[in-house]
Amino acid sequence: MAKKKILVVDDECAFTRMMKLVLEQSGTYEVFCENNASRAVAAANACLPDLILLDVVMPELDGGAVASLLQAEPRLKNVPIVFLTALVGSQEALAGPLTGGGYRFLGKLASDTELLQCIGENLQA
């Protein structure tokens, strides 16, 4: 069975390395990372991910702007996006989608179990 591809877009290199390690250790995912928001669309087009984990607060372009650019791309418009943020606590994030657009927000301090559960739920949707 082929591994699901996940693209992590976050300006913090240490955070993307940690996410890659956690997700690849699960044995279920192939993880690609991009630390420059302005290159997120090109990175997504290159790897064609099954899901995108996208930081909300980044220099140059914020997560909302990146999400709009991603969804404007025909090959990416149906790829689920989960926003990662230090601005939302785990309990708030577990309550479900927090925006009118139906995006899921996950706190950056979420446990590995919460992260994997969120990804699994969004890949099945």
Backbone as a ProteinNet text record, in pm:
[ID]
protein_1_A
[PRIMARY]
MAKKKILVVDDECAFTRMMKLVLEQSGTYEVFCENNASRAVAAANACLPDLILLDVVMPELDGGAVASLLQAEPRLKNVPIVFLTALVGSQEALAGPLTGGGYRFLGKLASDTELLQCIGENLQA
[TERTIARY]
84.5	0	89.1	59.9	140.6	117.7	224.9	214.9	146.2	67.1	3	109.8	100.1	197.1	142.1	227	190.8	295.7	247.5	335.6	319.3	430.9	430.5	491.1	414	461.1	466.6	587.3	609.4	744.3	754.1	879.7	985.8	949.4	1045.2	1101.5	1228.7	1292.6	1291.8	1316.3	1317.8	1179.9	1074.8	939.1	908.6	945.8	917.1	998.8	1121.9	1202	1136.6	1085.9	1020.9	893.4	814.2	691.7	724.2	825.9	867	905.2	982.8	1026.2	906.5	818.6	701.6	613.4	585.2	494	554.8	682.1	745.2	766.1	784.4	797.5	669.1	556.2	429.8	426.4	512.3	518	409.2	324.7	208.8	227.1	317.6	325.6	464.4	464.4	584.6	569.6	669.7	655.3	751.7	696.7	772.7	760.2	866	865.6	902.5	837.9	871.6	872.6	983.7	998.9	979.5	943.8	920.9	778.8	692.9	552.2	534.6	622.1	607.7	639	701.6	730.7	635.3	535.7	445.1	367.8	319.9	242.6	330.8	452	544	577.5	599.6	629.6	511.5	390	270.7	251.4	274.5	262.2	367.2	483.2	590.8	561.7	504.6	484.1	339.9	244.6	101.7	58.8	56.9	27.5	-119.4	-141.9	-277.8	-336.2	-247.4	-288.6	-177.1	-215.8	-117.8	-135.6	-26.7	-22.9	39.3	-34.8	4	4.1	119.4	131	45.9	-11.3	-95.2	-9.8	85.1	163.4	302.7	326.6	456.5	489.5	618.5	655	617.6	608.7	574.5	426.8	386.1	246.4	196.5	75.9	22.3	-47.6	-84.4	-144.8	-271.4	-352.7	-475.1	-447.9	-347.4	-310.3	-254.8	-173	-116.9	-229	-324.2	-436.2	-515.9	-537.3	-610	-535	-403.2	-321.4	-324.7	-317	-320.7	-453.4	-561.9	-693.2	-727.6	-651.2	-669.4	-605.4	-521.3	-453.9	-544.7	-575.7	-667.3	-625.3	-495.6	-450.7	-449.1	-465.1	-454	-583	-684	-802.2	-877.2	-864.9	-936.2	-847.9	-723.9	-632.8	-671.3	-700.2	-734.5	-617.7	-651.6	-552.6	-587.3	-487.8	-502.1	-406.5	-461.8	-378.4	-312.9	-184.5	-109.6	-88	-113.5	-96.1	-62.7	19.9	49.3	-57.5	-148.4	-251.6	-375.8	-384.1	-498.7	-449.3	-512.7	-477.2	-534.8	-484.3	-528.7	-677.5	-729.7	-871	-959.5	-919.7	-996.2	-991.8	-875.6	-859.7	-940.7	-951.1	-1025	-1175.1	-1220.7	-1363.9	-1411.5	-1319.7	-1358.5	-1317.3	-1368.8	-1332	-1363.8	-1269.7	-1285.7	-1304.8	-1318.9	-1341.4	-1460.9	-1514.3	-1626.6	-1591.3	-1464.1	-1420.9	-1413.5	-1437.2	-1435.9	-1297.7	-1196.8	-1061.7	-1050.2	-968.7	-937.4	-812.8	-812.5	-695.1	-641.3	-510.3	-446.8	-339.1	-341.4	-239.3	-102.6	-0.3	135.2	183.4	121.4	161.1	78.5	2.5	-77.9	13.8	-36.8	42	53.4	148	163.5	33.9	-32.5	-158.4	-264.9	-276.4	-374.3	-342.3	-215.1	-172.2	-210.5	-175.8	-205.2	-355.3	-429.4	-574.6	-634.5	-590.3	-639	-608.6	-489.2	-451.2	-538.7	-554.2	-636.4	-778.8	-836.8	-973.8	-985.2	-886.8	-892.7	-864.4	-790.3	-764.4	-885.3	-968.7	-1088	-1205.2	-1199.6	-1313.7	-1333.7
-118.2	0	124.7	217.4	338	429.5	493.1	587.6	714.8	774.2	902.5	1011	1110.4	1220	1340.1	1394.1	1512.4	1620	1741.5	1857.2	1941.9	1971.3	2058.4	2191.8	2299.8	2434.1	2515.8	2550.1	2627.4	2695.4	2819.8	2893.4	2849.7	2769.1	2722.4	2586.4	2585.4	2462.5	2352.2	2387.4	2286.5	2222.1	2300.1	2246.2	2150.4	2187.6	2098.3	1969.5	1977.5	1855.8	1763.7	1822.5	1743.6	1678	1753.6	1699.1	1584.3	1603	1499	1371.4	1386.3	1271.1	1198.2	1272.3	1212.3	1139.9	1205.3	1146.9	1028.1	1036.6	924	804.8	828.3	717.4	636.7	696.4	623.9	514.1	527.2	427.9	444.3	543.4	561.6	673.7	766.6	888.5	912.9	972.8	1028.4	1179.1	1244.7	1385.1	1473	1582.5	1684.5	1813.3	1892.6	2015.3	2134.5	2247.6	2373.9	2481.4	2554.3	2656.2	2798.3	2812.1	2943.2	2946.3	3027.9	3032.2	3065.9	3149.4	3188.4	3073.2	2967.1	2849.7	2733.1	2754.1	2645.7	2586.8	2670.6	2620.8	2536.1	2583.4	2506.4	2372.9	2374	2250.2	2153.3	2206.1	2121.2	2063.6	2144.6	2094.7	1989.2	2001.1	1904.8	1768.8	1768	1640.7	1590	1676.4	1642.7	1569.6	1641.6	1578.6	1538	1443.5	1402	1494.9	1566.2	1658.8	1760.9	1882.2	1988.2	2038	2039.7	2100.3	2237.8	2343.1	2478.5	2570.8	2631.4	2727.2	2849.6	2909.3	3028.3	3153.8	3171.2	3294.7	3271.3	3331.4	3321.1	3455.7	3485	3609	3598.9	3707.8	3718.4	3690.7	3565.9	3527.3	3452.8	3486	3409.6	3284.6	3196.7	3069.9	3085.7	3185.4	3208	3241.6	3326.1	3363.4	3242.6	3162.3	3042.2	2944.2	2926.1	2835.2	2879.4	3008.7	3060.3	3030.2	3049.3	3019.3	2870.1	2786.9	2641.3	2599	2653.1	2611.3	2668.9	2766.9	2821.4	2730.9	2638.5	2546.2	2426	2397.8	2287	2152.5	2122.1	1992.3	1988	2103.1	2108.7	2149.5	2190.4	2251.3	2159.5	2028.7	1936.2	1873.8	1919.7	1866.2	1927.7	1843.5	1898.9	1976.5	2086.6	2170	2174.8	2148.2	2163.3	2274.2	2378.6	2488.8	2452.8	2483.6	2465.9	2602.9	2614	2744.2	2731.6	2823.5	2832.9	2917.4	2975	3063.6	2989	2858.5	2777.2	2665.3	2648.6	2540.4	2408.6	2297.7	2164.6	2144.5	2188.1	2167.8	2244	2366.4	2444.2	2377.6	2328.8	2266.9	2138.8	2062.4	1936.4	1958.4	2079.8	2108.8	2103.3	2103.3	2092.2	2213.6	2223.8	2335.8	2468.8	2561	2687.4	2806	2782.1	2892.9	2862.9	2967	2950.1	2866	2862	2783.3	2634.9	2595.4	2454.8	2397.5	2481.9	2432.2	2383.6	2283.5	2235.2	2307.9	2350.1	2411.6	2315.1	2298.4	2211.4	2292.2	2289.4	2360	2297.5	2381.8	2331.1	2245.7	2262	2183.5	2055.8	2021.3	1899.2	1778.7	1675.9	1552.7	1480.4	1388.7	1308.3	1233.4	1183.3	1110.3	1201	1324.4	1419.7	1455	1472.3	1504.5	1392.3	1269.2	1155.1	1133.3	1155.1	1140.4	1245.3	1368.3	1477.1	1448.6	1404.2	1372.7	1259.1	1154	1040.9	1082.5	1166.3	1213.5	1296.1	1379.4	1465	1390.2	1282.7	1202.7	1115.8	1086.4	1005.4	1089.4	1219.4	1307.7	1319.8
0	0	0	-90	-101.5	18.4	59.6	170.9	123.2	211.2	182.6	191.5	103.1	100.6	176.3	262.4	339.2	315.8	289.4	276.3	401.7	468.2	586.5	544	560.5	525.4	653.5	694.2	816.7	804.3	849.3	836.1	936.7	1034.6	1135.3	1094.5	1053.5	1006.8	1112.6	1236.6	1343.3	1357.5	1340.6	1352	1237.1	1114.7	1001.7	1011.7	1061.1	1080.5	1182.8	1292.3	1395.7	1341.9	1265.7	1207.5	1111.7	1030.2	935.1	1009.8	1114.8	1194.1	1255.4	1319.4	1385.4	1283.6	1172.3	1074.6	1001.9	967.6	898.3	990.4	1120.1	1214.8	1225.7	1191.8	1196.6	1090.2	988	881.8	776.9	791.1	704.1	602.8	631.4	551.8	493.2	374.8	313.1	328	386.7	424.7	345.7	295.7	225.5	305.5	309.1	388.3	302.4	332.7	268.8	376.8	386.5	490.5	438.7	313.5	255.1	198.8	258.9	219.2	71.4	16.4	-123.6	-219.3	-169.5	-252.5	-224.5	-141.4	-101.5	-219.1	-309	-422.4	-513.4	-541.2	-625	-558.8	-427.6	-355.5	-362.7	-348.1	-354	-494.1	-595.1	-732.5	-762.6	-700.6	-724.5	-660.7	-540.3	-470.5	-474.1	-510.8	-513.8	-386.5	-274.1	-145.3	-131.8	-40.3	-5.7	100	172.1	278	298.4	335.5	361.3	504.1	580.4	712.7	693.2	727.5	690.1	811.3	838.3	947.9	916.6	1019.3	1001.5	991.7	1083.7	1091.7	1033.7	916.9	850.6	788.8	771.7	702.9	554.6	488.8	346.3	321.8	335.5	313.8	437.3	484	596.2	542.7	634.2	595	512.4	545.1	469.3	323.9	301.1	164	88.8	156	93.5	59.8	151.6	126.6	3.5	-10.5	-127.5	-256.9	-254.2	-372.4	-404.8	-301.2	-322.1	-383.7	-332.9	-381.2	-517.9	-562.8	-697.2	-802.6	-758.6	-849.5	-876.7	-1003	-1034.8	-973.3	-973.5	-921.4	-768.5	-702.9	-557	-487.3	-563.4	-503.2	-406.9	-421.5	-333.4	-225.5	-216.3	-114.1	20.6	121.9	253.4	313.5	380.3	447.9	595.7	679.7	824.7	864.9	926.4	972.6	1105.2	1115.7	1239.6	1301.5	1429.7	1492.3	1640.2	1684.4	1827.2	1895.3	1816.5	1869.5	1917.1	1887.6	1927.6	2016.5	2131.8	2222.5	2174.8	2224.6	2183.5	2206.3	2320.1	2349.2	2251.3	2214.6	2116.6	1979.5	1942.3	1811.2	1799.6	1907.2	1903.5	1887.8	1913.2	1902.2	1756.9	1661.7	1522	1441.9	1319.5	1233.7	1300.5	1292.6	1362.8	1269.4	1139.6	1047.7	959.5	898.7	808	686.9	651	536.4	565.3	687.8	723	746.7	756.1	781.7	924.9	943.2	1076.6	1124.5	1249.8	1311.7	1414.6	1416.7	1513.8	1584.5	1716.5	1792.1	1769.2	1759.2	1738	1854.5	1970.6	2087	2101.2	1999.3	2002.7	2018.2	2082.8	2100.1	1966.3	1958.2	1837.5	1806.4	1909.6	1892.6	1832.1	1884	1830.6	1685.1	1655.2	1519.7	1423.6	1458.5	1371.5	1356.4	1464.2	1458.3	1363.6	1376.6	1290.9	1144.3	1116.1	977.9	923.8	1003.4	962.2	931.4	1015.3	994	867.8	840.5	722.8	593.1	601.4	481.8	445.1	542.9	516.5	468.7	495.9	463.7	314
[MASK]
+++++++++++++++++++++++++++++++++++++++++++++++++++++++++++++++++++++++++++++++++++++++++++++++++++++++++++++++++++++++++++++

